[in-house]
Amino acid sequence: MTNFKLTSFGVLLIVCGTIGFLAAAIISFTPLSGLDQGALPAASFLAMMMGTSFAFPSMLQDSATGGVSTMRIIVFAVVLLFCTVYLKIGWTITKLETLVIDQRWIYILGLAFGSKAFQRYGEKGDDAGGQSTETTSEEKVTVKKEVTEPAGKGKDNSDDVSK
């Protein structure tokens, strides 16, 4: 097992999840459509998203340090849980009106996204820590360019950049 690579494992999970999702879509048009109650597409989605995190680990890494960000993992896990649960519920319903999302989820998602935004704002403050914030006054120079148009020819586009 010395050749085990997380990126190739992630690609394998994505492929397996895609096959499972396609199988769930095909099964939904057969008499066996309600047998799994949405578990197969939810598990396939979970496999695809987990595979994405393994195949592209940079999406969970902090851009400043290059290390894995705990907050990004938490936000990813909360959103993954929300999407998986409601994909399972939504796969078996026949009318969109019957899909009811519990109101407490908005608090959970709001806390996850809000804490990520708060953390990002804090990181931006740390990035500018060693830099000087003094401003110097500079002279403003106004350059006036007089444009003359030849009579009867219209606008002169000879120095136009779009050519």
Secondary structure, DSSP 8 states (H G I E B T S, - for coil): -TT--HHHHHHHHHHHHHHHHHHHHHHTTSTTTTSSTTHHHHHHHHHHHHHHHHH-GGGGB-TTT-SB-HHHHHHHHHHHHHHHHHHHHHHH-SSGGG----THHHHHHHHHHHHHHHHHHHHHHHHTTTS-------------------TTT----TT-TT-
